[in-house]
Amino acid sequence: MGRIKFDLNIGNVKIPNPIILASIAGITSSSFAIHCNVGLAMLGGYNIDDATIEAAKSLIERGRNEFAYDDPDAIIKNELGVMKSSGEKAGINVRSASLEPVLRIAELVREKGAVLELNAHCRQSEMKEIGAGEAMMLDLAKLTEWIREIKETDVALSVKVRAGIVNDVELAKAIDRAGADVIHIDTMDFESKIIKKVRDSTSIKIIANNSVVDYNSAHKMLSMGADFVSVARVALQGPSAVESILVGIEQLQDLTGWYNAPKHICAGGDLRGLTFCCQPVKECPLHYVLKRAGISRERYVEIKESFMDTKLGEGDNTCFGSMVWCCKISRPCPWRDSTLQEINLSDVGYMKIKKQLAEKIMNSRGNL
């Protein structure tokens, strides 16, 4: 049996599955990454200008693993060649205190069909003191200007950040508006809560990082709005540990067609979960969530009813007379399920239309 197909991309780079190998300084080289069973491997972080190379050498002196090469361009070019020859998708995580080296590497990464990841994440004092890594989150004007100039190269761009340093939602909004293709969030102690906040507030694709150690923790992040999850420490356990996470996600995709479907709103799901809500006729979390989303009750009903001409319009015997108001396929419902059987619509087919409805709802949010 072949692997389950996912329709995923970062910029113009197609990604075969939603598991990303996070960069681990001094460890994630091509020789490590090609055995990890991931959709995309972020190699690095690579220090690419004089200031970060010297800072990395200082970090090595105090016992940390680092990639500190005097000719990082040649190393990166070679690593991308190895990944491409092996058939694996690659990303390159870079640290720099100046923009010009990033633009130079961006051109190389684009030519190799890879993803560039700007490191606004490293919290080591040697990096922060020169304005690299985590320091970039504290200078939003600089960060967004760098993103805009990097995107002028047409490279697929990820920006890796750390939660809890600044206002996470405002940071994500700024990165989205500047044109990055994906935000890679180290959730720290906030775990899925921060993913939900960013998903509810932006349209940018999300890679969720930290505490993804098995299928259950991956699914938790995905069900709160992450498009991808990234693994780090668990990858050090060997390929089978990552493979077990991927198998679980593939099974869910095979059964439902929506591997990162949200939880129901009444179970604390993100705004995409409005696709599974019923009519706003009784007091429940729906009303609060609609207000938070900037969607009136009337507009919500209008959006739902716009899907009456799809197969969701079927179901006279369901609670509100059509499946536009029906819940997630994982929640048993004899009336919905009998309708699906009558009209010969599979669980996957049902969830795919629900996903389209969710996308329309998300595009109708106010005050983004």
Order of alpha helices (4+ residues) and beta strands (2+ residues): beta-beta-beta-alpha-beta-alpha-alpha-beta-alpha-beta-alpha-alpha-beta-alpha-beta-alpha-beta-alpha-beta-alpha-alpha-alpha-alpha-alpha
